[in-house]
Amino acid sequence: MAEYPEDLKYLDTHEYVKLDGEIATIGITRFAVQQLGDIVFVELPNVGDETQKGERFGTVESVKAVAELFSPIGGSIIECNTTLEDAPDILSDDPYESGWLIKVKIRDASDLDDALSVEEYQDLVEGH
């Protein structure tokens, strides 16, 4: 599997978005996971909560730091990956598949107009 999947949109705050129609799956990138180190706790919102672009929706705690999670898109939260509450290490093992964080029914796809492509995100994290 690629370090950064091609079919995702990325944010400079290290969240990613996978669009499937009007559903956005949101998580954090492998780079973010590596920077955090051993993840010990994940705090997620509740299903039914509304989120706005740029708004904090949860936190990821590691042995090194607490990282706030920011929504790349506005909408209604329709699913949370509650498996991570009992097994936060899934985030480290597989951030793009089983380690997703929330699913949002999006209001306006143009929220992602300023998201980064995989190439732009790689340039950002690799310091090019």
N, C-alpha and C positions, 0 to 999 in steps of 0.2 A: 504494500500500500504506500502511496505517495506521502511524503511528509505533510504536504498541503494539497488536499484533493482539488481538482480542477473545477468541479461543479459547485463550489461554494463561493460565497461572497465573504470578505473579511473586513474587520474594523481595526483601526490603529490601537484600539484598547484590547485587542486579542480575542474578541468574540468572533464566531463565524455564524453564517446563516445559510441554511439549505432550503430553497424554495420548492414547494410541491403544490402548484396551484395557488390557493390563497392561504396555505399553511406554511409557516416558517418554523423550521427546527433550528434552535439556537444552542450553541455550546461554546467552549473555549478551545483555542488551538493547542496543538502539541507544543508549540513554543511556550505558551503561557504555562502549561502543565510542567514543562521542564524547568522554567524559571521558579516556579513555586516549590518544587521538590515534593516530598511526601505529603499528600493531601490527607487530612484527618477529618474534615467536616465540610459538608455542603449545606448551605441554607438556601432554600428555594421558596418562591411565592406560592400562593394557593391557586388551584384551578378556579377560574371565574374572575380572578383579578384582572384589571386592565393595566396595560403598560404603555408608556409613551417612548418614542425614540429618544435615546440618551438618558433615560431614567434608570436608576438603580433597581434591579429586581432580585438581588440575592448576593451571597458571598461564598467564597471558597477559602477555607482555612487550611494552611499547611503548617509544618513544623517551623517554617521560616517566616511566614507572613499571612496576613488576611488580605485577600483581593476582592474588591467589589466587582459585581457583574453589572454591565450596562446593556440595556436592550437596544439592538440596532434598528428596531422597527416597532411601530405602535400597533396595538391590537388587544385582543382578549386571550388570556392564557387558557388553553383548552387541555393541556396535559403537562405534568411535571414528572421528571424521572425520579420517582421516590426511591428507587433501588439504590441511588447514590447516597441516601441518608444512612443506610446500613452498611454500604460497601463503597465508600468514597474512592477507593483505589481503582475502581473501574474507570474513573476519569483519567487516571494516569495510563492505564493499559490500553484504552480504546476511546480517545476523546471524540472521534468522528462518527462512531456507530453506536455502541452500547453506552457511551459516556455523554450523550447529549443531555442538555439541562432542561429546557422547556420547549413546548410547541405553542405557537401563537397563531390565531386566526387574524390575518393582517387586515388593516384598514386601508392602507395606501402603500402600494408597492414602490412608489417614488421615494419613500423613506430610504430606500437602498441605493438611490442614484449616486450618492457619494461614497458608497462602499468600495473597497479595494478588490482588484482582481487578484488571482493567485500570484501573478508575477509581481504586482505592486506590493503585495504583502511580503513575499519573499525578499524583495529589495529592502523593505522596511526592517525586517528582523535580522537580515544578514548584513545590514549596514552598507549597502551599495550606494 
